[in-house]
Amino acid sequence: MSLFAELKESIQSHTPAELVQLLVTRLEEQQEYNKLFDALMVQVRQKMNLPLANPTTFEGVPQEQQSAFEEEYVNAARRVGKLFLEQGSIPQAWVYLRTIGEQEQVKQALEELSLEDIDPDYGDEVINIALYENAHPVRGLEVMLKTRGTCNTITACDQAMAQMSLDERMQAARLLVNHLYTELQGSLIYVIERREEKRPELVSIRDLISDRDWLFEDGNYHIDVSHLHSVVRFARFADAEDDELYKARELTEYGSRLAEPFQYPAEAPFEEYYPAHKAFFDVLVGENREEGLAYFEKKIQEETDERDAAMSAYVLVDLLCRIGDYARAVPLAEKYLKEIEDPGGFSFTRLCHLAEDYEALKATAESNNDPVGYILGLLGQK
């Protein structure tokens, strides 16, 4: 018997409330969850003696009942969202759970989603909510790597980085460094095996390219150089404790040996792209640290353009802060960055507090006509 026939047959033997409950029961059994939400809201309106037309809207809900109606709306959306998750329909669940601000369940489901043999069309839906709607950006990148490949993923990551949290940027950097490192490692092993007629051991990129200058003869390269360029830049978000930073250093060593046309320059202080990034990563991992810091200090001293000098100073101050050398960072920031107060980024006031340098904070606040900053300096000395 069809649902319509059952409802028609039950009209005489069921009260209106029982009839709606029958509809709710059948729709849940048939996994018609979008329609179930509508039926649940009919049930809510019925219980609250509200007009039944347009059940999923606030239309016709008196002011004094809106709070109770909203609570029932949230309950219905939560119920339907969970049912969609149990069904494995993450994009459908997102529609309901995002609306009521309960995205964490979707994030958890995305983490548990198996990427083995994932359908490309479903992958596109997952990418849309995970990455572009910010449900779980890093997982979205993982799905994209699986279904769309490296090029699309790097492009998407570049576009999404600004919207990611610092932690998400770190995770994205680790993901892409590991992925590209493995790709390059495999490509080098293949080329070496063909040349030497013996498969080399699975060793680091540094060891694979050591004593093999022939790998770079005639402008040869072994991975998309634009991918290498981007991933090395992303790696600046990696944490000092991450193993991926060591891999990123090896990527810069490989990049430094490429022919000059493939060593694309960037903005200050990364004009010498791979050597500059090598120095950056050296500082973070604590190897050749003073040489790395000296590299960026020299860039600032030699820079004739004021804007580029400030950009170089920003990079060096960031490095000093990330290794906990706040006292060394303050004079540099005081000279080049004292007017920057970005809640989501660098803050001169925050740096002075970290360094406990309240004199610098007071002096800068006074020169900037910033009485609030000045009082913060005074209070810090108490």
N, C-alpha and C positions, 0 to 999 in steps of 0.2 A: 504494500500500500504506500502510495506517495505521501509525502509530508502534507501536501495540500489536502489530500483526501482524508488523512487522519485528523487534521484540524477541523475540517468541515463536519466530520462524523462526531467529533467531540464537543461541538458547540452547545449541544443540548444537555449533555451530562456533566459539563465542567463549568465552574464559575469563571468569570473573566481572569481572575488571578491564576487559577489552575490552568487555564488555556495558555496563558503566556508562559507559565512554568513548563508546560509540555513543549512549547516551542523552544525554549532555552535548552531543555534536556536533549531534544532531537538534534538541534544545531551543534551542540557540543559533541554528541555521538558521531555525527557526520563530519566533524572537524571543519565545519563552515564557520571559522572563527570571526571573520569580518562581520558576517551577518549576526553572529552570536552577540557581538558588542552592541549592535543596534537593538537586539531583543532584550539584552540586559538593561539598557537605558529605557526601553518601553516599560519594563518591570519597575524600574525606579520611579518613573513618572506616575505609574499606576499606584504605587504605594504612597506617593506624596500628593495624590489627587491633583496632578498637574495635567495640562493639555498634552495629548499623546502625539500630536503632530511634531515633526522635526525632533525626534527624541534625543539625538546626540548633541543638540545645541542648548544654550541657556535661554532660548526663546520661550517666553511665557513663564519664567521662573521668578516669582516675587523676590524682592530684596531680602526679606527675612528668611527665605528658604534657600538662598543661593549657596550659603556655606555648607549646608547639609547635602545639597545637590552635587556640589563640587566634590565632596568626600565620596559620594557614591560613584561619581564619574571616575575618580581615581581608582577606586576599588575594581570597577569593571575593566578599566584599561589595564590594570595590573594583572587581573585574571586572564584576560585575553593575551596579553604580552607573554605571560608565562606559558600558556598553552602553545603559542607559536614557537617558543624556544624549545619546548618538549618535542615539538614536531620537527625541529631542525630548520625552521624558517626564520633565520635571524633578521633578514631585512624587514619582514612583516612585523616581527616583535618590536623592532626599533621604532616603527611608526607609533606604537602605543606607549612604550616605555620612555621614549624620548619626550613625548608630550607631557608626561607626568613627572619628568625629572628623575627617572630611575634608570639611568643609562648603565650603571655598574653591572647589572645582570647581563646586558648585551656585551659589554666588554669581556666579562668572564666567558660567555659563550664563544666569542671570537677567539679567545685564547685556547679554548678546548677544541676548536674546529680543526678537523684533520685536513691537511692540504694534499694528501695523497689522492691522486686521480680526481681532484676537484673539477667540477664542470666549469668551463671557461665563462659561460653565461652567468652562472651563479657566482663565480669569482668576481665578475664585473659588478654585480649587485653588492657583494661584500665589500669590495674596494670603495664603492661609492659611499657606503655608510661609515666604514672604518676610517678611511682616509679623508675623503672630501667633506663628510659631515662630522668628522672629528670624534667618532665613537672610540676608535683605537688606532691612531695613525700608524704606529709601528707595525701592527698586525696587518693593516692595509698594505703596507709596503712589502711585507712578507708574501702576501697573497699575490701582489703584482709581480714580484720576482718569479713566482711559480707559474703564473698564467700569461704574463706579458713580456717577461724578459728584462734584462739589465737596462737597456736604453730607456724604455718607458718608465721604469722605476726610478732611475736617477733624475729624469726630468720631473716626475711627480714629486720626488723628495725635495728638489730645489724649490718648487712652487709652494710646498707645504711647510717648509722649515719655519717660516716666520710665524705660523699659527701654532707651532708645537711648543710644549713646555720644555724647559731645559732638560728635564729627565728624558722626555721623548726624543729630543735631539740627540742626546747621548746614546740612546738605544738604537736610533736610526743609523748613527755613525758606526756603531759596532756592527750592525747588520750588514751594511754595505761594504765596510772594510773587509770583513770576513768573506763575503761573497766574491768581491773582486780579487782578493788575495788568492782564493782557491782557483778562480778562473785563470789568473795569470800563471799560477803554479802549474796547473794542468797544461796550459799552452806551452810553457817553457819545456816541460818534460817531454812533450810530443816532439818539439823541434830538436831537442838535444838527442833524443832517441834516433831520429831519422839521420842526423848528422854523424853521430858517433856509433851507430848500429848497436847500441846497448842502452837499455832503459836505465836512466839514473835513479838513484834512491829518492824517495819522497822526503826531500829536505827543504830548508827554508829558501825563499827567493834569493836571499843574500848569497847562500851557498851555491845555488843553481847558476847565478850569473858570474860568480867569482871565477877568474881565470878563463872566462869564455868571451873574450872581446868580440869574437866572430858573430856573436848573437846580434850585435848592434851595427854590423857592417852594412854599408849601402843603404842607410836609413831604415833598417829593419825595426819592426816593433811587433809585439806579440799579444797585444790587447788593444781595444779601442782607446786611443790616447785621450779622447775627450772624456771617456768614462774615468780613466785614471786621474785626470785633472780634477774632475768634480769630487771623486771619492776622497782624494787627498785633502781637499778643502773641507769636506764634511768631517773628516777625522779630527779637525780642530775642536770639535765638540766632545770628543771622547774624554773620559776621566783619566787622571794621572795614574790610577790604579788598574786601568784596563790593559789586558794583554794586547788588545787591538792597536794600542799606540806603538807597540814594537813592530807589529805588522805594517802599520802606516809608515814607520821609518824606513822599512825595507822597500815599500812602494816608492818612496822618495828617492832611494838609492837607485832603484831601477829607472825611474823617470829622469834622473840626472844624467844617465848614460844614453838617453835617446838623442837622436839627431836634433840639432838646434831648432829646425822648423816645428818640432813637436813639443817644444818646451814653451808653451804659451805663457806670456807674462800676465800678471794681475795687478791690482791696485797696491799701493804702498802698504806695508813694507815687503810685499811678496812679488816684487818685480822679477827677482831671480827665483822662480816659482819653487822648484824642488829643493834647492839648497836652503831657502828661507824656511820652508816647511820642515825640513830636516832639523834645522836649528830650533824651531818651535817645539817639535816633539822631543828633542834632546833635553830641553829645559824641563819638560813635564815628567819625563821618565827618570830624570836625575843623572843622566850620563852626559858628560861634556857640558854641564849646566852653565858654568861661567862663560865658556866660549859661546854658547847659544845666546845668553843674555847680552854679551858683548856685541854679537852680530846685530841685534836690534838697537842697542845703544848707538852703535856707529851709524846705522841707517838714520836715526833721528838727528844726530850731529851733522851729517852730511846733507840732509834734506834742505833744499832752498825754498820749496813750496810750503807755505804755512799749513795748508790743509793736509798735505801728505805727512808733514811732521807730526801733526796731531793724530792722524790715523796710525802712524807707527808707534807713537806714545801710547795710544789706546791698547794696541796689541801687547806692548811690553808691560804696561800696568796690569793688564789681564793676566799675563803669565806670572808676574810677581805675586799677584793676589792668589792665584791658583796654587802656588807653592808656599803660600803663607808668609811671604816676605813683605808685609804691609809697610814697615818702616821705610823700606827702599822705594816703595811705590808712591808714597805720599808726595815727596818733593817733585817727582816727575808729573804726577797728576796735578799738583798745585800750579805747575808751569803751563800745562797744556789742556787740562781737562777740568779745571775747577768750577766751571759753570754747568757741568753736566749733572743732572739730577733725574735719572730715569728710574722709576720704580721697578721696571722689569729688567733693567740692565745696570750700567755703571752709575754709581752715586758717589760723588766726592765726599758727601757727609758720611755715608756709610763706611767708606774707606777710612776716614779719619777716626771714626769710632772703633773700627777694627784695629787700627794702629795705635789707638789711645793717644793720638796726636791732636789734642784739643786746641793747642796754640795755632796750628795751621788752620784748623776749622774756624776759629774766631777771626783770624787775619783775613782769610778768604771771604767769610761772610760779611765782614765789614766793608771790604773792597767791592763786594757785589751788592751792597746795600740790602743785606738779607738779615734783618733782626732776629728772625726765627732761627736761622742757622747759628747766629751769634749766641743766642741764649742756650742752644744745644751744646755749644762749646763750653759755656760757663757751667752748665749743669754737669757736663761730663767730668769737670775738674773737681766737683764736690766729693 
